[in-house]
Amino acid sequence: MSPVTVVNLTFFIYCFFGWVYESTVVSILERRLVNRGFIHGPFLPIYGVGALLCIGSGMLAGGNPILTFVYAVLVCTIVELGTGVTMERLFKVRYWDYTNVPGNIRGYICPPVSLLWGVIALAVTFFVQARVYSFVLLIPPFYAEALSYAISIAFAVDFALSWAEAIDLRNILEEFAENNRKIQELRQRVDEVQDALAANVDGAREKVGNLRSDYSENIRAARGYLLEVATDARDVVRDTARDKTGANDRDSSHGAARATGGGPLALGARLDAYRGWQSEKLELAKGKLAEISGASEKLNAWVVAMRKDIETVERGLHPHLPSQDHHVSNMLRRNPRAISISYAKELGQLKRLIAKSAGDGAEGETRTPGRDVDADENRSGGK
């Protein structure tokens, strides 16, 4: 049996042990059976890589337990950090997170897990690996080679498919984010329109106040005209009475009558001028009221158009529901505690849609994908 076959089968054995451990823990936490892992098959690559690193640390330490522990802590922690950073930059999702663990570094690594790698290295180096190696050697070389090739091919295909799923998940999160951004912009525009309407109402009230002021001036002017009319009328009555009281004053009264005879003509001219002036004011008032009404109608139409745009954008999210992207749903179902720092709200929306498609929506509750939802996600140290 070639050394490559031995290493390859050893890697897959530890990947399988890691899958059993993670699936058991997550299934207990989720209270349902969970096929835990980045890929579909019963393998968690991070555990296989970690086991090989632990074995290498023991070999590098020459069997010294202290050095084995130290080397494993350093090497495994660096690899875990690099893997976490790389995966999040590629896929915009964290498949494990230690944010709630004291002493963590950006949620990628933390002291307890790093120390646990050292303990695992001691257990693997001094207890487990000898038994795993013996088990591998029990397999006939021909079958071992064939098994190694078969599992490697299946693993490669599975990894490629899972990689594509992770990329699709990233693309959906980005599209959700873009739709949410558009909806937020539209809502801000609607808020601005509503503020403009409120300001327009205030302006309308001011214009109405100006109209009232204008009418008050009109009323005062009208009162002045009426006072002048009353004064002229009293003068005419007084002059007429004087004409009747003395024949000796007829000539002078006749001259006074002529002097005041222009009074009725002046009174009619004044009344005509007042009516024309008042009509002009009324036309001006109608124009101002029409201006207020037209502005309000335009702003209301704008609000209606913005709301229709929001509904159109929100409907645009429906083609990306989990029922049509079932492979993305499967990825998140295998990693129910995955989180995203960049797209926390969007990942929360997608998880809610997946939960609804799984049966939570059977009660008739509906939720629009573009609507704000809680982005708080459960944290987990699983990989």
SULRA-V845367 format. One record per residue. N is the residue number from 1. RES is the residue in one small letter. SS is DSSP state (~ for helix, > for strand, _ for the rest). PHI is phi in whole degrees, -180 to 180 (none if undefined). NEAR is the number of other ideal C-beta (glycine too) atoms within 8 Angstrom. Layout:
BEGIN
n = [N	N]
res = [RES	RES]
ss = [SS	SS]
phi = [PHI	PHI]
near = [NEAR	NEAR]
END
This chain:
BEGIN
n = [1	2	3	4	5	6	7	8	9	10	11	12	13	14	15	16	17	18	19	20	21	22	23	24	25	26	27	28	29	30	31	32	33	34	35	36	37	38	39	40	41	42	43	44	45	46	47	48	49	50	51	52	53	54	55	56	57	58	59	60	61	62	63	64	65	66	67	68	69	70	71	72	73	74	75	76	77	78	79	80	81	82	83	84	85	86	87	88	89	90	91	92	93	94	95	96	97	98	99	100	101	102	103	104	105	106	107	108	109	110	111	112	113	114	115	116	117	118	119	120	121	122	123	124	125	126	127	128	129	130	131	132	133	134	135	136	137	138	139	140	141	142	143	144	145	146	147	148	149	150	151	152	153	154	155	156	157	158	159	160	161	162	163	164	165	166	167	168	169	170	171	172	173	174	175	176	177	178	179	180	181	182	183	184	185	186	187	188	189	190	191	192	193	194	195	196	197	198	199	200	201	202	203	204	205	206	207	208	209	210	211	212	213	214	215	216	217	218	219	220	221	222	223	224	225	226	227	228	229	230	231	232	233	234	235	236	237	238	239	240	241	242	243	244	245	246	247	248	249	250	251	252	253	254	255	256	257	258	259	260	261	262	263	264	265	266	267	268	269	270	271	272	273	274	275	276	277	278	279	280	281	282	283	284	285	286	287	288	289	290	291	292	293	294	295	296	297	298	299	300	301	302	303	304	305	306	307	308	309	310	311	312	313	314	315	316	317	318	319	320	321	322	323	324	325	326	327	328	329	330	331	332	333	334	335	336	337	338	339	340	341	342	343	344	345	346	347	348	349	350	351	352	353	354	355	356	357	358	359	360	361	362	363	364	365	366	367	368	369	370	371	372	373	374	375	376	377	378	379	380	381	382	383]
res = [m	s	p	v	t	v	v	n	l	t	f	f	i	y	c	f	f	g	w	v	y	e	s	t	v	v	s	i	l	e	r	r	l	v	n	r	g	f	i	h	g	p	f	l	p	i	y	g	v	g	a	l	l	c	i	g	s	g	m	l	a	g	g	n	p	i	l	t	f	v	y	a	v	l	v	c	t	i	v	e	l	g	t	g	v	t	m	e	r	l	f	k	v	r	y	w	d	y	t	n	v	p	g	n	i	r	g	y	i	c	p	p	v	s	l	l	w	g	v	i	a	l	a	v	t	f	f	v	q	a	r	v	y	s	f	v	l	l	i	p	p	f	y	a	e	a	l	s	y	a	i	s	i	a	f	a	v	d	f	a	l	s	w	a	e	a	i	d	l	r	n	i	l	e	e	f	a	e	n	n	r	k	i	q	e	l	r	q	r	v	d	e	v	q	d	a	l	a	a	n	v	d	g	a	r	e	k	v	g	n	l	r	s	d	y	s	e	n	i	r	a	a	r	g	y	l	l	e	v	a	t	d	a	r	d	v	v	r	d	t	a	r	d	k	t	g	a	n	d	r	d	s	s	h	g	a	a	r	a	t	g	g	g	p	l	a	l	g	a	r	l	d	a	y	r	g	w	q	s	e	k	l	e	l	a	k	g	k	l	a	e	i	s	g	a	s	e	k	l	n	a	w	v	v	a	m	r	k	d	i	e	t	v	e	r	g	l	h	p	h	l	p	s	q	d	h	h	v	s	n	m	l	r	r	n	p	r	a	i	s	i	s	y	a	k	e	l	g	q	l	k	r	l	i	a	k	s	a	g	d	g	a	e	g	e	t	r	t	p	g	r	d	v	d	a	d	e	n	r	s	g	g	k]
ss = [_	_	~	~	~	~	~	~	~	~	~	~	~	~	~	~	~	~	~	~	~	~	~	~	~	~	~	~	~	~	_	_	_	_	_	_	_	_	_	_	_	_	_	_	~	~	~	~	~	~	~	~	~	~	~	~	~	~	~	~	_	_	_	_	~	~	~	~	~	~	~	~	~	~	~	~	~	~	~	~	~	~	~	~	~	~	~	~	~	~	~	_	_	>	_	_	_	_	_	_	_	_	_	_	>	_	_	_	>	_	~	~	~	~	~	~	~	~	~	~	~	~	~	~	~	~	~	~	~	~	~	~	~	~	~	~	~	~	_	_	~	~	~	~	~	~	~	~	~	~	~	~	~	~	~	~	~	~	~	~	~	~	~	~	~	~	~	~	~	~	~	~	~	~	~	~	~	~	~	~	~	~	~	~	~	~	~	~	~	~	~	~	~	~	~	~	~	~	~	~	~	~	~	~	~	~	~	~	~	~	~	~	~	~	~	~	~	~	~	~	~	~	~	~	~	~	~	~	~	~	~	~	~	~	~	~	~	~	~	~	~	~	~	~	~	_	_	_	_	~	~	~	~	~	~	~	~	~	~	~	~	~	~	~	~	~	~	~	~	~	~	~	~	~	~	~	~	~	~	~	~	~	~	~	~	~	~	~	~	~	~	~	~	~	~	~	~	~	~	~	~	~	~	~	~	~	~	~	~	~	~	~	~	~	~	_	_	~	~	~	_	_	_	_	_	~	~	~	~	~	~	~	~	~	_	_	_	_	>	_	_	_	_	~	~	~	~	~	~	~	~	~	~	~	~	~	~	_	_	~	~	~	~	_	_	_	_	_	_	_	_	_	_	_	_	_	_	_	_	_	_	_	_]
phi = [none	-76	-59	-63	-65	-61	-64	-63	-66	-61	-58	-68	-65	-70	-61	-68	-58	-63	-64	-61	-63	-65	-64	-66	-63	-67	-62	-66	-67	-86	61	-160	-73	-126	-84	-74	139	-72	-104	-78	-72	-81	-141	-117	-57	-62	-75	-64	-63	-62	-64	-64	-66	-65	-63	-64	-64	-65	-67	-66	-81	66	85	-77	-60	-66	-66	-59	-62	-65	-61	-64	-60	-68	-67	-66	-66	-64	-65	-64	-63	-63	-66	-63	-64	-63	-65	-69	-68	-76	-108	63	-136	-99	-92	-150	-154	-116	-58	-85	-92	-58	81	-71	-112	55	82	-83	-136	-155	-56	-59	-71	-61	-67	-63	-60	-63	-65	-63	-62	-65	-66	-67	-66	-102	-132	-85	-61	-61	-73	-64	-63	-65	-64	-63	-69	-70	-78	-57	-53	-62	-69	-64	-63	-63	-63	-62	-65	-63	-66	-63	-65	-61	-64	-64	-63	-60	-64	-64	-64	-66	-61	-62	-62	-64	-67	-62	-61	-60	-63	-66	-62	-65	-70	-58	-63	-64	-65	-63	-64	-63	-64	-63	-62	-64	-66	-64	-64	-63	-61	-64	-64	-64	-63	-63	-62	-62	-65	-66	-63	-61	-64	-63	-63	-65	-65	-61	-62	-64	-62	-62	-64	-61	-65	-62	-65	-60	-63	-65	-65	-61	-61	-65	-62	-63	-64	-65	-61	-63	-65	-62	-63	-62	-64	-64	-62	-65	-68	-66	-63	-66	-64	-82	-83	-146	-72	-67	-101	-62	-65	-68	-68	-64	-65	-67	-64	-66	-64	-93	-60	-76	-62	-61	-64	-65	-64	-63	-64	-64	-64	-64	-63	-65	-63	-63	-65	-67	-63	-62	-64	-65	-64	-63	-64	-62	-63	-65	-65	-65	-63	-63	-64	-64	-64	-65	-63	-64	-67	-64	-63	-64	-60	-61	-64	-64	-66	-65	-63	-62	-63	-64	-65	-64	-66	-66	-78	-62	-64	-112	-71	-58	-62	-97	-113	-66	-68	-69	-60	-63	-61	-75	-69	-75	-130	-65	-108	-67	-130	-141	-78	-74	-128	-62	-65	-66	-65	-62	-61	-65	-64	-66	-65	-65	-62	-66	-68	-82	137	-69	-87	-69	-82	97	-80	-121	-144	-81	-60	-81	-81	-65	-137	-66	-103	-72	-122	-69	-101	-149	-94	-75	-121]
near = [9	6	5	7	12	12	9	11	14	15	12	12	11	14	13	10	10	15	14	9	9	14	14	8	10	14	12	7	8	8	5	5	5	11	9	13	14	11	11	9	8	8	14	13	10	10	15	14	10	15	14	12	13	16	12	9	16	15	7	8	13	6	7	7	9	7	11	17	12	10	12	17	13	8	11	15	11	8	11	15	11	8	9	13	9	8	11	11	7	9	10	11	15	12	9	9	10	13	7	5	11	5	7	12	8	4	9	10	11	12	8	8	12	13	9	8	15	13	9	12	18	12	9	13	13	7	8	7	11	7	8	11	10	8	9	13	8	5	11	5	8	6	8	13	11	8	10	12	8	8	11	9	8	9	12	8	8	12	11	8	11	12	8	9	12	13	10	11	14	12	8	12	16	10	9	15	10	8	14	11	8	9	12	8	8	12	9	8	9	12	8	8	12	9	8	9	12	8	8	12	8	8	9	10	8	8	11	8	8	9	11	8	8	11	10	8	8	10	8	8	10	10	8	8	11	8	8	9	11	8	8	11	9	8	10	11	8	8	12	9	8	11	12	5	6	7	4	4	10	9	6	7	12	9	8	11	11	7	7	10	8	7	10	8	8	9	11	8	8	11	10	8	8	11	8	8	9	10	8	8	11	8	8	9	11	8	8	11	9	8	9	12	8	8	9	11	8	8	12	9	8	9	12	8	8	12	9	8	9	13	8	8	13	13	7	8	13	7	6	10	11	11	6	7	11	8	10	13	11	10	12	13	10	12	12	11	12	10	11	12	7	6	13	11	10	12	15	13	11	15	11	10	12	12	10	11	11	6	7	8	10	5	5	5	7	5	9	7	13	10	7	3	9	4	8	4	10	5	10	9	10	11	10]
END
